[in-house]
Amino acid sequence: MAAVLIDDAARARLADRFGAELAEPWCDTLPDLVARLTAKWGLTVREARPGNTGRTLLCTGPGGDRQVLKLTPDPEVARLEFAGLSAWAGCSRVVQILDADLEANAILLEGLVPGTELTGREVPWAEIGELLTQLRSVEPPGEFRRLAEGIEFIFDLSERRRRESPAAAHLSAEVLALGRQRALELAAGGPVTLVHGDLHPANVLDAGPGRGAVAIDPRPALGDPSLDAIDFVYVPMTAGGTLDEGIAALAPHVADFDAERVRAWCVAMAPLVALAPLRRGERTPFTDAVLELAR
């Protein structure tokens, strides 16, 4: 049975992210785009995965290997991801590019096997430490946005999502604004490297015993590398633990780990960490603890 390339839920996510005026026409033309690109690269689509900025298609390549076709309606999203992954070419803990067609906002990536997300699984702290060290080790070629630009964008988007969802009952505009202020102050200082920008357990996949944890889906920018650590430092809190436990677990495995700045980023981004579950109506001890940090 052929994979469903786009459904109502996927359309709604893309309209929420980009606006219906961009998302709807792109969704309508997606089957023709996929047909052209799969013919170009000799791909067979096996499965479509959800995403907030496009569609991810798991494919079989001409040699029978797994490959991943990433598509987005936004040329800047495709350009930045391609530029970031190109900078990390050869890094074992970052997914590698096979080809791209940036005129079509399309990137062809290696397939990771088994490709299981780290969400809900025990964190391989040494591998995550190596990943964070690799991310900050490259000299970025080309042009990248500054981290502050991405901070402004995500807080603007989050304010709209907050006020239009059940999260508004628990997360105030003032707390979100305080988080923005703290994040921009942090973005204005500290070391500057190429950062992933969206590193969390769902964006790190298991590539098998020979390779381990591998990052996908970057939103790259130039800024403080401490930002990339925060979602993993938060993991113990989801089970009733503390930030201190996350910091203690990760710190020995990351070169030049700055615990003070990681903790400050956790506080600054706390409103955004709480926002996603609160939008779904999930108020839990974890969201309460994160909101307490945010205040």
Backbone as CSV, one residue per row, in Angstrom:
resi,resn,N_x,N_y,N_z,CA_x,CA_y,CA_z,C_x,C_y,C_z
1,MET,0.855,-1.196,0.000,0.000,0.000,0.000,0.886,1.239,0.000
2,ALA,0.546,2.208,-0.827,1.354,3.423,-0.941,1.247,4.256,0.325
3,ALA,2.339,4.913,0.681,2.354,5.784,1.854,1.471,7.004,1.620
4,VAL,0.799,7.458,2.679,0.012,8.690,2.609,0.981,9.865,2.747
5,LEU,1.141,10.645,1.695,2.142,11.711,1.698,1.743,12.887,2.573
6,ILE,0.451,13.183,2.621,-0.020,14.317,3.415,-1.429,14.015,3.894
7,ASP,-1.706,14.292,5.157,-3.044,14.089,5.701,-3.492,15.361,6.405
8,ASP,-4.691,15.335,6.969,-5.238,16.547,7.581,-4.399,17.015,8.762
9,ALA,-3.909,16.072,9.562,-3.109,16.452,10.725,-1.805,17.122,10.283
10,ALA,-1.191,16.586,9.236,0.055,17.181,8.736,-0.206,18.562,8.152
11,ARG,-1.294,18.712,7.429,-1.655,20.034,6.895,-1.831,21.043,8.026
12,ALA,-2.503,20.620,9.089,-2.756,21.533,10.207,-1.449,21.962,10.875
13,ARG,-0.508,21.022,11.053,0.775,21.374,11.668,1.533,22.378,10.797
14,LEU,1.526,22.154,9.487,2.262,23.055,8.601,1.580,24.426,8.521
15,ALA,0.258,24.447,8.550,-0.444,25.734,8.558,-0.179,26.488,9.854
16,ASP,-0.087,25.768,10.972,0.236,26.390,12.254,1.626,27.003,12.223
17,ARG,2.547,26.356,11.540,3.943,26.808,11.513,4.171,27.913,10.495
18,PHE,3.619,27.754,9.287,3.947,28.663,8.184,2.798,29.565,7.747
19,GLY,1.581,29.290,8.221,0.415,29.999,7.720,-0.202,29.238,6.551
20,ALA,-1.516,29.278,6.457,-2.214,28.504,5.427,-1.850,28.959,4.023
21,GLU,-1.532,30.256,3.867,-1.260,30.771,2.519,-0.018,30.145,1.903
22,LEU,0.932,29.715,2.718,2.115,29.020,2.211,1.916,27.511,2.259
23,ALA,1.357,27.020,3.355,1.289,25.577,3.567,0.308,24.877,2.634
24,GLU,-0.871,25.445,2.443,-1.896,24.738,1.676,-1.492,24.489,0.215
25,PRO,-1.012,25.504,-0.534,-0.598,25.224,-1.913,0.529,24.204,-1.986
26,TRP,1.459,24.269,-1.023,2.574,23.310,-1.018,2.053,21.898,-0.796
27,CYS,1.141,21.736,0.140,0.562,20.412,0.384,-0.156,19.878,-0.847
28,ASP,-0.848,20.769,-1.567,-1.579,20.343,-2.762,-0.651,19.821,-3.852
29,THR,0.520,20.408,-3.964,1.448,20.019,-5.032,2.471,18.977,-4.580
30,LEU,2.411,18.561,-3.306,3.405,17.629,-2.780,3.473,16.312,-3.553
31,PRO,2.341,15.681,-3.920,2.461,14.410,-4.659,3.256,14.534,-5.954
32,ASP,3.049,15.615,-6.704,3.804,15.798,-7.947,5.288,16.008,-7.655
33,LEU,5.601,16.766,-6.602,6.996,17.000,-6.228,7.674,15.689,-5.837
34,VAL,6.990,14.887,-5.041,7.562,13.615,-4.607,7.774,12.687,-5.806
35,ALA,6.829,12.678,-6.721,6.973,11.827,-7.908,8.216,12.212,-8.708
36,ARG,8.455,13.510,-8.846,9.617,13.970,-9.616,10.921,13.605,-8.917
37,LEU,10.979,13.837,-7.595,12.223,13.594,-6.874,12.522,12.107,-6.713
38,THR,11.494,11.299,-6.488,11.746,9.866,-6.364,12.216,9.285,-7.693
39,ALA,11.703,9.794,-8.800,12.193,9.345,-10.105,13.641,9.792,-10.317
40,LYS,13.953,11.007,-9.904,15.309,11.540,-10.071,16.332,10.710,-9.305
41,TRP,15.994,10.310,-8.065,16.952,9.633,-7.198,16.725,8.120,-7.096
42,GLY,15.752,7.603,-7.828,15.508,6.167,-7.803,14.991,5.663,-6.475
43,LEU,14.095,6.414,-5.854,13.593,6.093,-4.514,12.212,5.445,-4.568
44,THR,11.945,4.602,-3.583,10.602,4.091,-3.341,10.176,4.527,-1.950
45,VAL,9.093,5.277,-1.860,8.630,5.774,-0.564,7.973,4.637,0.209
46,ARG,8.433,4.440,1.445,7.871,3.394,2.297,6.965,3.952,3.386
47,GLU,7.288,5.138,3.901,6.543,5.678,5.034,6.745,7.186,5.099
48,ALA,5.699,7.899,5.481,5.785,9.346,5.705,5.739,9.607,7.201
49,ARG,6.663,10.423,7.681,6.729,10.755,9.101,6.253,12.190,9.323
50,PRO,5.607,12.454,10.456,5.134,13.811,10.746,6.287,14.743,11.057
51,GLY,6.033,16.031,10.880,7.021,17.044,11.218,6.362,18.403,11.223
52,ASN,6.960,19.346,11.942,6.372,20.676,12.049,6.810,21.626,10.947
53,THR,7.862,21.263,10.210,8.363,22.166,9.164,8.348,21.531,7.787
54,GLY,7.746,20.354,7.641,7.701,19.718,6.327,7.294,18.269,6.448
55,ARG,7.755,17.462,5.486,7.482,16.032,5.496,8.786,15.269,5.390
56,THR,8.877,14.187,6.140,10.033,13.302,6.120,9.576,11.957,5.586
57,LEU,10.153,11.539,4.465,9.746,10.308,3.799,10.848,9.262,3.936
58,LEU,10.522,8.143,4.566,11.449,7.022,4.635,11.350,6.251,3.326
59,CYS,12.492,6.061,2.683,12.520,5.505,1.342,13.512,4.353,1.247
60,THR,13.356,3.553,0.203,14.366,2.591,-0.192,15.093,3.154,-1.394
61,GLY,16.424,3.186,-1.325,17.214,3.711,-2.419,17.395,2.697,-3.528
62,PRO,18.034,3.076,-4.608,18.201,2.181,-5.754,19.011,0.931,-5.428
63,GLY,19.841,1.003,-4.382,20.620,-0.170,-3.987,19.967,-0.986,-2.898
64,GLY,18.727,-0.625,-2.526,18.013,-1.337,-1.478,18.274,-0.821,-0.080
65,ASP,19.101,0.229,0.053,19.410,0.784,1.364,18.336,1.778,1.780
66,ARG,18.266,2.073,3.084,17.311,3.065,3.562,17.849,4.466,3.321
67,GLN,17.015,5.333,2.784,17.338,6.739,2.594,16.149,7.571,3.046
68,VAL,16.404,8.835,3.347,15.366,9.713,3.886,15.274,10.965,3.028
69,LEU,14.083,11.242,2.547,13.828,12.435,1.747,13.107,13.454,2.604
70,LYS,13.744,14.612,2.805,13.161,15.685,3.615,12.698,16.814,2.711
71,LEU,11.473,17.269,2.945,10.859,18.298,2.128,10.222,19.350,3.018
72,THR,10.287,20.604,2.599,9.689,21.694,3.364,9.170,22.761,2.400
73,PRO,8.112,23.480,2.785,7.657,24.588,1.938,8.510,25.841,2.062
74,ASP,9.434,25.873,3.030,10.189,27.098,3.318,11.627,26.966,2.826
75,PRO,12.028,27.757,1.832,13.400,27.655,1.320,14.465,27.914,2.377
76,GLU,14.194,28.803,3.343,15.197,29.112,4.361,15.400,27.940,5.309
77,VAL,14.347,27.215,5.639,14.483,26.022,6.472,15.381,25.004,5.780
78,ALA,15.148,24.790,4.488,15.971,23.836,3.737,17.408,24.318,3.626
79,ARG,17.606,25.614,3.360,18.958,26.142,3.203,19.762,26.000,4.484
80,LEU,19.145,26.353,5.609,19.863,26.291,6.875,20.195,24.854,7.258
81,GLU,19.247,23.939,7.072,19.535,22.546,7.411,20.655,22.007,6.527
82,PHE,20.606,22.301,5.233,21.654,21.846,4.324,23.003,22.435,4.712
83,ALA,23.025,23.710,5.050,24.290,24.356,5.423,24.852,23.760,6.698
84,GLY,23.989,23.520,7.697,24.455,22.944,8.942,24.981,21.532,8.755
85,LEU,24.223,20.697,8.064,24.662,19.321,7.856,25.916,19.266,6.998
86,SER,26.057,20.201,6.075,27.284,20.264,5.276,28.478,20.603,6.159
87,ALA,28.279,21.514,7.109,29.363,21.864,8.030,29.768,20.674,8.881
88,TRP,28.790,19.819,9.240,29.061,18.652,10.085,29.349,17.395,9.271
89,ALA,29.611,17.543,7.984,29.935,16.379,7.153,31.132,15.642,7.749
90,GLY,31.013,14.330,7.855,32.081,13.526,8.437,31.967,13.328,9.931
91,CYS,31.085,14.061,10.602,30.860,13.869,12.042,29.972,12.628,12.235
92,SER,30.467,11.653,12.940,29.756,10.378,13.047,28.439,10.500,13.791
93,ARG,28.306,11.518,14.632,27.100,11.651,15.440,26.108,12.655,14.864
94,VAL,26.262,12.957,13.579,25.301,13.805,12.865,24.932,13.091,11.567
95,VAL,23.640,13.097,11.232,23.187,12.451,10.000,23.870,13.096,8.791
96,GLN,24.161,12.295,7.771,24.944,12.753,6.627,24.076,12.953,5.385
97,ILE,24.426,13.957,4.601,23.722,14.280,3.361,24.194,13.350,2.242
98,LEU,23.233,12.835,1.467,23.551,12.083,0.256,23.444,12.957,-0.989
99,ASP,22.448,13.846,-1.007,22.237,14.731,-2.160,21.230,15.794,-1.735
100,ALA,21.008,16.750,-2.601,20.026,17.805,-2.311,19.561,18.438,-3.604
101,ASP,18.358,18.987,-3.565,17.806,19.810,-4.643,17.184,21.019,-3.947
102,LEU,18.003,22.038,-3.711,17.526,23.169,-2.923,16.508,24.013,-3.674
103,GLU,16.464,23.917,-4.994,15.394,24.606,-5.725,14.035,24.016,-5.381
104,ALA,14.027,22.747,-4.997,12.792,22.083,-4.580,12.670,22.008,-3.062
105,ASN,13.597,22.654,-2.323,13.622,22.590,-0.858,13.683,21.141,-0.371
106,ALA,14.542,20.351,-1.022,14.622,18.917,-0.754,16.045,18.516,-0.399
107,ILE,16.171,17.663,0.640,17.455,17.119,1.058,17.311,15.607,1.162
108,LEU,18.268,14.887,0.593,18.293,13.429,0.668,19.366,13.016,1.676
109,LEU,18.957,12.233,2.676,19.831,11.877,3.787,20.015,10.366,3.880
110,GLU,21.112,9.978,4.507,21.289,8.570,4.834,20.171,8.120,5.767
111,GLY,19.779,6.861,5.637,18.818,6.292,6.566,19.531,5.661,7.744
112,LEU,19.044,5.909,8.946,19.643,5.372,10.165,18.839,4.164,10.631
113,VAL,19.533,3.079,10.943,18.884,1.832,11.330,19.345,1.437,12.737
114,PRO,18.419,1.197,13.676,16.970,1.136,13.510,16.286,2.502,13.425
115,GLY,16.969,3.576,13.791,16.383,4.909,13.674,15.372,5.235,14.747
116,THR,15.495,4.628,15.916,14.556,4.845,17.020,14.906,6.122,17.773
117,GLU,13.899,6.946,18.062,14.118,8.160,18.847,14.559,7.814,20.269
118,LEU,15.315,8.730,20.884,15.717,8.541,22.271,14.625,8.930,23.269
119,THR,13.530,9.492,22.795,12.440,9.883,23.691,11.971,8.701,24.524
120,GLY,11.931,8.893,25.841,11.437,7.854,26.727,12.414,6.725,26.990
121,ARG,13.626,6.826,26.477,14.624,5.775,26.677,15.738,6.286,27.587
122,GLU,16.526,5.365,28.117,17.657,5.755,28.932,18.655,6.542,28.090
123,VAL,19.127,7.658,28.621,20.034,8.520,27.863,21.436,7.908,27.839
124,PRO,22.035,7.719,26.660,23.431,7.288,26.580,24.342,8.502,26.764
125,TRP,24.603,8.853,28.012,25.221,10.141,28.320,26.568,10.340,27.633
126,ALA,27.383,9.293,27.560,28.688,9.448,26.917,28.531,9.763,25.436
127,GLU,27.562,9.132,24.779,27.336,9.391,23.356,26.792,10.798,23.136
128,ILE,25.900,11.253,24.001,25.382,12.618,23.881,26.503,13.621,24.121
129,GLY,27.378,13.328,25.069,28.526,14.209,25.283,29.407,14.288,24.055
130,GLU,29.660,13.145,23.408,30.465,13.150,22.193,29.757,13.922,21.083
131,LEU,28.440,13.755,20.998,27.657,14.502,20.009,27.796,16.004,20.217
132,LEU,27.614,16.460,21.442,27.727,17.889,21.722,29.132,18.405,21.417
133,THR,30.134,17.612,21.714,31.509,18.014,21.425,31.752,18.107,19.928
134,GLN,31.215,17.153,19.154,31.364,17.205,17.695,30.652,18.426,17.106
135,LEU,29.465,18.733,17.601,28.708,19.858,17.049,29.494,21.164,17.129
136,ARG,30.181,21.369,18.237,30.867,22.646,18.451,32.293,22.653,17.901
137,SER,32.709,21.557,17.288,34.113,21.420,16.891,34.422,21.945,15.490
138,VAL,33.387,22.266,14.696,33.621,22.597,13.286,33.751,24.106,13.095
139,GLU,34.442,24.479,12.034,34.481,25.870,11.583,33.389,26.048,10.544
140,PRO,32.331,26.796,10.875,31.191,26.856,9.956,31.512,27.594,8.662
141,PRO,31.340,26.938,7.507,31.468,27.647,6.239,30.171,28.380,5.916
142,GLY,30.232,29.374,5.081,29.016,30.053,4.642,28.395,30.935,5.705
143,GLU,27.163,31.325,5.448,26.469,32.267,6.313,25.427,31.554,7.173
144,PHE,25.423,31.867,8.453,24.414,31.357,9.372,23.845,32.536,10.149
145,ARG,22.578,32.414,10.526,21.967,33.428,11.367,22.600,33.398,12.757
146,ARG,22.482,34.510,13.455,22.893,34.552,14.854,21.802,33.930,15.715
147,LEU,22.215,33.359,16.828,21.284,32.662,17.703,20.150,33.568,18.156
148,ALA,20.440,34.842,18.401,19.391,35.764,18.856,18.230,35.833,17.870
149,GLU,18.526,35.707,16.583,17.458,35.746,15.582,16.512,34.563,15.758
150,GLY,17.083,33.380,15.976,16.247,32.214,16.217,15.473,32.309,17.514
151,ILE,16.083,32.898,18.541,15.395,33.098,19.819,14.170,33.987,19.639
152,GLU,14.342,35.092,18.943,13.212,35.995,18.697,12.090,35.271,17.957
153,PHE,12.453,34.490,16.933,11.434,33.793,16.152,10.655,32.802,17.001
154,ILE,11.363,31.956,17.762,10.666,30.905,18.492,9.811,31.479,19.614
155,PHE,10.236,32.573,20.241,9.391,33.169,21.276,8.181,33.873,20.666
156,ASP,8.338,34.494,19.494,7.177,35.070,18.810,6.158,33.978,18.478
157,LEU,6.633,32.885,17.889,5.748,31.770,17.542,5.099,31.184,18.795
158,SER,5.871,31.065,19.867,5.356,30.478,21.095,4.294,31.347,21.752
159,GLU,4.433,32.670,21.660,3.409,33.548,22.229,2.079,33.350,21.514
160,ARG,2.124,33.241,20.184,0.870,32.989,19.453,0.277,31.643,19.846
161,ARG,1.106,30.632,19.926,0.619,29.302,20.285,0.093,29.269,21.723
162,ARG,0.732,30.015,22.608,0.291,30.058,24.006,-1.113,30.622,24.118
163,ARG,-1.315,31.791,23.522,-2.599,32.463,23.727,-3.745,31.793,22.988
164,GLU,-3.442,30.936,22.004,-4.485,30.257,21.236,-4.711,28.824,21.712
165,SER,-4.228,28.479,22.908,-4.301,27.088,23.360,-4.611,27.028,24.848
166,PRO,-4.848,25.817,25.383,-5.077,25.663,26.823,-3.883,26.106,27.670
167,ALA,-2.714,26.248,27.074,-1.543,26.672,27.838,-1.729,28.046,28.470
168,ALA,-2.573,28.889,27.890,-2.747,30.253,28.392,-3.236,30.282,29.835
169,ALA,-3.919,29.211,30.260,-4.440,29.177,31.628,-3.334,28.967,32.659
170,HIS,-2.171,28.505,32.236,-1.100,28.168,33.181,0.192,28.937,32.921
171,LEU,0.388,29.389,31.683,1.618,30.076,31.291,1.247,31.480,30.831
172,SER,1.675,32.488,31.588,1.280,33.861,31.276,2.202,34.474,30.238
173,ALA,1.711,35.526,29.604,2.530,36.269,28.650,3.747,36.869,29.342
174,GLU,3.590,37.253,30.610,4.694,37.868,31.348,5.822,36.862,31.588
175,VAL,5.475,35.628,31.927,6.499,34.603,32.148,7.215,34.284,30.838
176,LEU,6.461,34.221,29.750,7.082,33.971,28.448,8.014,35.121,28.072
177,ALA,7.597,36.346,28.328,8.436,37.507,28.022,9.703,37.516,28.868
178,LEU,9.601,37.096,30.123,10.785,37.015,30.972,11.774,35.990,30.422
179,GLY,11.264,34.862,29.945,12.128,33.864,29.333,12.843,34.404,28.104
180,ARG,12.117,35.157,27.280,12.730,35.767,26.098,13.866,36.705,26.500
181,GLN,13.613,37.546,27.498,14.637,38.487,27.949,15.886,37.753,28.430
182,ARG,15.686,36.718,29.228,16.825,35.949,29.732,17.584,35.275,28.589
183,ALA,16.861,34.707,27.637,17.508,34.005,26.526,18.300,34.966,25.651
184,LEU,17.758,36.144,25.397,18.476,37.118,24.573,19.729,37.623,25.283
185,GLU,19.652,37.781,26.601,20.847,38.183,27.350,21.928,37.112,27.267
186,LEU,21.540,35.852,27.372,22.513,34.765,27.242,23.072,34.696,25.823
187,ALA,22.212,34.903,24.829,22.652,34.827,23.433,23.645,35.935,23.093
188,ALA,23.619,37.016,23.856,24.522,38.143,23.589,25.920,37.917,24.141
189,GLY,26.118,36.862,24.921,27.428,36.614,25.520,27.843,35.172,25.370
190,GLY,28.937,34.813,25.999,29.417,33.446,25.972,30.169,33.111,24.700
191,PRO,30.646,31.880,24.589,31.365,31.455,23.386,30.425,31.372,22.187
192,VAL,30.995,31.384,21.006,30.204,31.304,19.780,30.717,30.145,18.933
193,THR,29.833,29.169,18.701,30.125,28.061,17.802,28.883,27.826,16.942
194,LEU,28.968,26.849,16.062,27.784,26.432,15.317,26.968,25.509,16.215
195,VAL,25.717,25.884,16.496,24.859,25.085,17.364,23.768,24.414,16.543
196,HIS,23.315,23.269,17.041,22.235,22.526,16.384,20.948,23.325,16.430
197,GLY,20.606,23.845,17.591,19.463,24.733,17.734,18.143,24.067,18.059
198,ASP,18.041,22.729,17.905,16.787,22.038,18.219,17.095,20.614,18.681
199,LEU,18.056,20.505,19.581,18.553,19.190,19.991,17.771,18.696,21.201
200,HIS,16.954,17.693,20.988,16.179,17.068,22.054,16.053,15.582,21.733
201,PRO,15.574,14.771,22.678,15.592,13.322,22.459,14.876,12.847,21.206
202,ALA,13.853,13.552,20.739,13.177,13.133,19.511,14.005,13.435,18.264
203,ASN,14.998,14.301,18.388,15.868,14.635,17.258,17.233,13.958,17.366
204,VAL,17.315,12.915,18.185,18.504,12.066,18.237,18.032,10.626,18.063
205,LEU,18.572,9.943,17.058,18.140,8.592,16.730,19.240,7.581,17.019
206,ASP,18.804,6.353,17.323,19.723,5.245,17.519,20.097,4.686,16.154
207,ALA,21.384,4.763,15.811,21.858,4.248,14.530,22.501,2.879,14.671
208,GLY,22.214,2.157,15.742,22.691,0.798,15.884,23.961,0.695,16.699
209,PRO,24.359,-0.539,17.017,25.492,-0.746,17.920,26.817,-0.222,17.379
210,GLY,26.959,-0.105,16.085,28.217,0.379,15.540,28.366,1.880,15.543
211,ARG,27.266,2.588,15.815,27.305,4.050,15.696,26.636,4.764,16.850
212,GLY,25.523,4.264,17.315,24.871,4.869,18.471,24.061,6.104,18.137
213,ALA,24.084,7.079,19.039,23.225,8.262,18.956,23.678,9.204,17.844
214,VAL,22.709,9.603,16.993,22.994,10.472,15.852,21.930,11.567,15.792
215,ALA,22.370,12.817,15.661,21.457,13.961,15.622,20.881,14.150,14.233
216,ILE,19.625,14.580,14.183,18.942,14.921,12.943,18.289,16.296,13.114
217,ASP,17.717,16.813,12.035,16.837,17.987,12.052,17.414,19.226,12.731
218,PRO,18.587,19.691,12.349,19.127,20.897,12.981,18.397,22.157,12.533
219,ARG,18.435,23.156,13.414,18.035,24.525,13.090,19.259,25.389,13.409
220,PRO,20.295,25.304,12.593,21.616,25.805,12.991,21.694,27.321,13.098
221,ALA,22.573,27.747,13.993,22.838,29.170,14.191,24.211,29.295,14.842
222,LEU,24.725,30.510,14.851,25.982,30.798,15.535,25.666,31.354,16.919
223,GLY,26.151,30.669,17.949,25.857,31.134,19.296,26.442,30.231,20.353
224,ASP,25.913,30.345,21.554,26.416,29.664,22.739,26.101,28.165,22.664
225,PRO,27.123,27.295,22.641,26.863,25.859,22.535,26.170,25.265,23.754
226,SER,26.155,25.974,24.869,25.456,25.467,26.052,23.967,25.249,25.781
227,LEU,23.407,25.990,24.825,21.993,25.839,24.507,21.653,24.408,24.120
228,ASP,22.536,23.752,23.369,22.224,22.427,22.851,22.117,21.367,23.942
229,ALA,22.596,21.648,25.134,22.583,20.643,26.206,21.276,20.594,26.975
230,ILE,20.436,21.625,26.873,19.407,21.791,27.896,18.333,20.710,27.876
231,ASP,17.896,20.255,26.714,16.808,19.274,26.694,17.234,17.944,27.308
232,PHE,18.507,17.611,27.201,18.975,16.381,27.848,19.167,16.580,29.344
233,VAL,19.615,17.742,29.750,19.726,18.028,31.178,18.349,17.974,31.848
234,TYR,17.297,18.310,31.117,15.934,18.267,31.647,15.406,16.842,31.835
235,VAL,16.006,15.848,31.163,15.436,14.500,31.158,15.181,13.958,32.566
236,PRO,16.117,14.058,33.526,15.811,13.539,34.872,14.582,14.178,35.501
237,MET,14.295,15.439,35.176,13.118,16.102,35.745,11.822,15.451,35.293
238,THR,11.807,14.864,34.101,10.584,14.218,33.607,10.211,13.013,34.456
239,ALA,11.180,12.486,35.191,10.925,11.338,36.069,10.957,11.739,37.539
240,GLY,10.817,13.034,37.816,10.779,13.514,39.190,12.117,13.895,39.770
241,GLY,13.172,13.886,38.939,14.498,14.261,39.402,14.736,15.753,39.283
242,THR,16.012,16.129,39.167,16.387,17.534,39.186,17.314,17.881,38.029
243,LEU,17.443,19.173,37.792,18.424,19.646,36.828,19.841,19.259,37.249
244,ASP,20.111,19.309,38.548,21.442,18.953,39.034,21.821,17.539,38.607
245,GLU,20.862,16.624,38.616,21.141,15.254,38.196,21.505,15.197,36.710
246,GLY,20.779,15.958,35.898,21.083,15.993,34.472,22.446,16.601,34.198
247,ILE,22.756,17.680,34.887,24.058,18.336,34.715,25.180,17.398,35.140
248,ALA,25.003,16.722,36.264,26.032,15.804,36.761,26.237,14.625,35.816
249,ALA,25.158,14.167,35.170,25.269,13.027,34.261,25.978,13.400,32.970
250,LEU,25.758,14.626,32.485,26.295,15.031,31.182,27.682,15.654,31.273
251,ALA,27.946,16.411,32.313,29.160,17.225,32.394,30.460,16.461,32.150
252,PRO,30.637,15.246,32.683,31.924,14.572,32.478,32.210,14.192,31.033
253,HIS,31.185,14.248,30.171,31.328,13.740,28.805,31.428,14.838,27.750
254,VAL,31.400,16.119,28.174,31.408,17.230,27.220,32.636,18.088,27.456
255,ALA,33.393,18.311,26.391,34.561,19.192,26.501,34.110,20.614,26.820
256,ASP,34.761,21.256,27.777,34.485,22.651,28.143,33.029,22.870,28.562
257,PHE,32.485,21.909,29.288,31.104,22.025,29.755,30.997,23.165,30.759
258,ASP,30.039,24.068,30.543,29.844,25.221,31.419,28.511,25.036,32.150
259,ALA,28.572,24.438,33.330,27.352,24.104,34.068,26.529,25.339,34.392
260,GLU,27.186,26.449,34.693,26.450,27.665,35.057,25.632,28.189,33.882
261,ARG,26.223,28.204,32.685,25.483,28.688,31.526,24.408,27.687,31.097
262,VAL,24.673,26.401,31.208,23.642,25.411,30.885,22.435,25.600,31.791
263,ARG,22.681,25.786,33.094,21.576,26.001,34.029,20.814,27.290,33.686
264,ALA,21.543,28.355,33.333,20.893,29.619,32.976,20.030,29.462,31.728
265,TRP,20.515,28.698,30.743,19.706,28.444,29.547,18.468,27.624,29.896
266,CYS,18.594,26.675,30.805,17.431,25.887,31.218,16.347,26.783,31.814
267,VAL,16.749,27.750,32.623,15.790,28.679,33.216,15.171,29.564,32.135
268,ALA,15.993,30.071,31.243,15.498,30.968,30.196,14.498,30.271,29.278
269,MET,14.779,29.027,28.928,13.932,28.307,27.977,12.829,27.504,28.654
270,ALA,12.746,27.571,29.971,11.726,26.810,30.692,10.305,27.064,30.193
271,PRO,9.914,28.323,29.877,8.546,28.512,29.375,8.259,27.709,28.110
272,LEU,9.261,27.568,27.229,9.062,26.818,25.995,9.011,25.320,26.262
273,VAL,9.788,24.860,27.250,9.756,23.442,27.608,8.372,23.071,28.140
274,ALA,7.775,23.952,28.926,6.443,23.686,29.479,5.337,23.860,28.448
275,LEU,5.569,24.694,27.452,4.503,25.070,26.528,3.945,23.882,25.761
276,ALA,4.804,23.022,25.222,4.319,21.934,24.368,3.331,21.030,25.089
277,PRO,3.667,20.490,26.275,2.662,19.658,26.950,1.433,20.451,27.395
278,LEU,1.616,21.700,27.806,0.454,22.491,28.231,-0.492,22.771,27.067
279,ARG,0.036,22.933,25.869,-0.832,23.110,24.686,-1.718,21.890,24.475
280,ARG,-1.197,20.722,24.845,-1.973,19.477,24.697,-2.882,19.227,25.902
281,GLY,-2.897,20.155,26.846,-3.724,19.982,28.026,-3.111,19.083,29.075
282,GLU,-1.790,18.886,29.007,-1.101,17.983,29.929,-0.416,18.802,31.023
283,ARG,-1.108,19.013,32.123,-0.479,19.616,33.288,-0.062,18.501,34.236
284,THR,1.224,18.416,34.508,1.799,17.315,35.269,2.763,17.872,36.312
285,PRO,3.267,17.031,37.221,4.320,17.508,38.130,5.528,18.062,37.378
286,PHE,5.840,17.493,36.219,6.957,18.007,35.429,6.672,19.420,34.935
287,THR,5.508,19.666,34.353,5.215,21.015,33.857,5.167,22.014,35.008
288,ASP,4.652,21.586,36.169,4.641,22.493,37.328,6.058,22.854,37.765
289,ALA,6.948,21.850,37.777,8.329,22.101,38.183,9.038,23.016,37.193
290,VAL,8.759,22.833,35.903,9.388,23.673,34.881,8.862,25.104,34.973
291,LEU,7.556,25.260,35.208,6.998,26.603,35.352,7.557,27.315,36.577
292,GLU,7.830,26.579,37.612,8.437,27.167,38.795,9.818,27.728,38.451
293,LEU,10.577,26.992,37.656,11.883,27.498,37.178,11.695,28.764,36.358
294,ALA,10.673,28.780,35.517,10.463,29.896,34.589,10.150,31.187,35.308
295,ARG,9.567,31.092,36.478,9.195,32.287,37.232,10.381,32.819,37.995
